[in-house]
Structures are given as C-alpha cells and as structure tokens.
Amino acid sequence: MAEIKTCPYCGEEILSVAKKCKHCGEWLNDHVASNINSKKLKKFKNYLVEISVVVIGVAITLSASYWLGINNEKRDVTLHLNAIKLELEENIKELDNVIEWLKPSVKYTEYLQSDDRKSLNKDTIEKYYSDAYSVNIYTFKTNAFEMFKNSGVMRLIDDKELLLSIWEVYDCIGFVKETLNWFFQVKWDDMKKEIPLFIEDQKMIDAPMYFLYIIGMPGLILKPCENTLKKSKEMVEKMENAKR
C-alpha cells in the first residue's frame, strides 16, 4: 500500500511521492515551488510595469489635454475681448460724428428758445437751414458683443466687474441707437410737411422745424450720446489695462 502524508498547506492526505497537492494545488517540492513562485512574481511585476506605463500615459495625456484646454480658453477670451475693444473703438468714432452733428442742432434750439424773438430774422434762420433739414445715417456695431454673449466665453472671465461694464456700455449704445432712429423718423416726418413750402416758395410762418427744436430735443439726445462716449472710452482704457 502506498505511503500517505499530509499536505503542509491544506492538511489533506496525499501520496508521499506526490509533487503537487491534488486538493489545494500547491507544489510540495521546494525547488519547483520556488521556480513557479518566481515566475508568478516576475509575471506580476511585468503586469505592474505595464499597468504603470498605461497609468502614466493616461495621466500625461489628461494633463496635456487640461493645459491645452486652459490655453485654448485663454486664447478664446483674449480673441473675444480684443474684438469687443476694436468694435468699441469703431463705435467711439461714430459717437464722435453723432455729437458733432448734434451740436449745431443744439445751438439752433438755443436760438429758437432765446427771449429775443426779434432776432428770428431771415438771415439767422437761413444760417441754420441746412442743419435743420439734415438727416444722417449712423451705424453702431454690436456683432462682436453678440458673438461674445453666445460663445460661452463669458463664464471663463473671473473679472465680473469687467463683464458688467461691457454689458452697461452696450446697453447705452443700444439706447443711443434707438433714440437716434426715433429722432430721425420724427424729424423726417416734419420735413415732409415743410419741404414742399420751400419748393413752392411759400412763406414760412415759423422757423424751419420750429416745433421739433423748440422743445429742446437735440439737447436731450446729445446728453446720452456724450455719456455713452465717455463710458466707451473708459471701457477701452480698462480693457487695455487688463492686458498688461
């Protein structure tokens, strides 16, 4: 009868000549077990190396993507703010033109509102004739601001005061634009009533555009234009300082 021994690993009975326990699968020969364990350890180390390489590669990729994303976001913010700055500079030029155009109208209003009604002579009226009947077209640009609002870049700007200032300036520009459009329409409606009298050489009872100017409308429009011009210049200066 074959000799029996106990497995040192699981305690089950096995043949004394057995090299491997049929119950737990452990090798009973120290040399063989050592070689197998060594191979397992080597395989495990290789596995760890492979996993480490993958983990490091993923970490590098994520890090690079993160910094690339940050750089792209900064670039987008810079591009949009530069576009707004250039657009505001164009609007500043247009506001300058509007203000210069309104100044003679304000003088004409002051002339009509003067106490010395005897000064409303033909020569003085003719002096303001061309201005009274002039209607100019002014265009204010807002495309850069609209793109800025729709791009999602606003959330990337930490300076919320700067954002509020930009919104405020463009609100003022929008108000000026609507006010001028209204003024031009009212002025044009009055012009259509009075111009035929000049064409037919009929006598004017009042000075040109008397009722439009006597209420001081040009002066009321001039003030928001000057205020918007001031805010726009301050905004451009603030954006220039933010880049430094």
Residue, then its C-alpha position, 0 to 999 in steps of 0.5 A: m500500500a502506498e505511503i500517505k502524508t499530509c499536505p503542509y498547506c491544506g492538511e489533506e492526505i496525499l501520496s508521499v511521492a506526490k509533487k503537487c497537492k491534488h486538493c489545494g494545488e500547491w507544489l510540495n517540492d521546494h525547488v519547483a515551488s520556488n521556480i513557479n513562485s518566481k515566475k508568478l512574481k516576475k509575471f506580476k511585476n511585468y503586469l505592474v510595469e505595464i499597468s504603470v506605463v498605461v497609468i502614466g500615459v493616461a495621466i500625461t495625456l489628461s494633463a496635456s489635454y487640461w493645459l491645452g484646454i486652459n490655453n485654448e480658453k485663454r486664447d478664446v477670451t483674449l480673441h473675444l475681448n480684443a474684438i469687443k475693444l476694436e468694435l468699441e473703438e469703431n463705435i467711439k468714432e461714430l459717437d464722435n460724428v453723432i455729437e458733432w452733428l448734434k451740436p449745431s442742432v443744439k445751438y439752433t434750439e438755443y436760438l429758437q428758445s432765446d427771449d429775443r424773438k426779434s432776432l428770428n430774422k431771415d438771415t439767422i434762420e437761413k444760417y441754420y437751414s441746412d442743419a435743420y433739414s439734415v438727416n444722417i445715417y449712423t451705424f453702431k456695431t454690436n456683432a462682436f458683443e453678440m458673438f461674445k454673449n453666445s460663445g460661452v466665453m463669458r463664464l471663463i472671465d473671473d473679472k465680473e466687474l469687467l463683464l458688467s461694464i461691457w454689458e452697461v456700455y452696450d446697453c447705452i449704445g443700444f439706447v443711443k441707437e434707438t433714440l437716434n432712429w426715433f429722432f430721425q423718423v420724427k424729424w423726417d416726418d416734419m420735413k415732409k410737411e415743410i419741404p414742399l413750402f420751400i419748393e413752392d416758395q411759400k412763406m414760412i410762418d415759423a422757423p424751419m422745424y420750429f416745433l421739433y427744436i423748440i422743445g429742446m430735443p437735440g439737447l436731450i439726445l446729445k446728453p446720452c450720446e456724450n455719456t455713452l462716449k465717455k463710458s466707451k472710452e473708459m471701457v477701452e482704457k480698462m480693457e487695455n489695462a487688463k492686458r498688461 
